Amino acid sequence: MGLNPLSQTSSSPANALAADARTLNSLKLQAGQSSPAAIKETAKQFEALFMRELLKSMREATMKSGLMDSAQGDLGTDLLDQQFAVQMSGQPGGLSDMIAQQLTRQMNGSQTPPTSPPASTLSLSERSPASVTAAITGSGTAPQAHFIQRHSEAAARVEKSSGIPASFMIGQAGHESGWGQREIKLPDGSPSFNLFGIKATPGWTGQVAQVTTTEYVNGEAKKTVAKFRAYDSYEDSFRDFSKLISQSPRYAQTRQQTGSVQAYANSLQNAGYATDPDYAAKLSRAINTTLHMQRAQS
């Protein structure tokens, strides 16, 4: 069943977002009275506010195009984000539970132990933005954060020699490999280290991994068996990808588009890097996700 955030009424406290300082101060005053219900509601509101800002930043990072923008459209989007934030907040085991636990400890006058506490009990100020995001949106961002951290150094070294932005390469590798969850394997189950889905053409003399993949023929997805290149390391994969983009006449236009995520992704699709008709849009989202998370981790 689809989510219809606009069907909720903002007049109900359970569905409203405390978007102004007066309402939040009122909630904090109630929480200070050690009422479990007030503490729970305060925690939910703080989570909703954080979720609202997260949604706003993600929209700006991935969807802001400049086309058809208007004050009315921005207001509608903001109201939609508010409703989504409220509906996604207060879930069992979520961020609001951690906030409520911390508020309860503070109201009871308990002290933080001198040793490092578990990640689930850290305050918002003590947790990294990436880990807070993961706590709110689920485990889906954890593989992304791990993937980005794991390959940042190799991608940075390849950027120096190729000029292709490391974030662009990491985002594309993440998209192609499912952020490391769908890596191409050799027959014995060992990794091929092929993060970009580069196929083994007749001129390839290295190892080969043969797997079933999805190709689009006239816009229709079909399963097919294809041969892919295998490398000795992930850095070799980044270097082979950069060599392909830097030296092949097919991607001459792509090399000129590294100043824009959308233009770079569109150029790769136009050059036939992948058969997926939505490849440019998917790649743009992956690269923008990488850029967003790199900023959050820095």
Secondary structure, 3 states (H helix, E strand, C coil): CCCCHHHCCCCCCCCCCCCCHHHHHHHHHHHCCCCHHHHHHHHHHHHHHHHHHHHHHHHHHHCCCCCCCCHHHHHHHHHHHHHHHHHHCCCCCCHHHHHHHHHHHHHCCCCCCCCCCCHHHCCHHHCCHHHHHHHHHCCCHHHHHHHHHHHHHHHHHHHHHHCCCHHHHHHHHHHHHCCCCCCCECCCCCECCCCCCCECCCCCCCCEEEEEEEEEECCEEEEEEEEEECCCCHHHHHHHHHHHHHHCHHHCCHHHCCCCHHHHHHHHHHCCCCCCCCHHHHHHHHHHHHHHHHHHHC
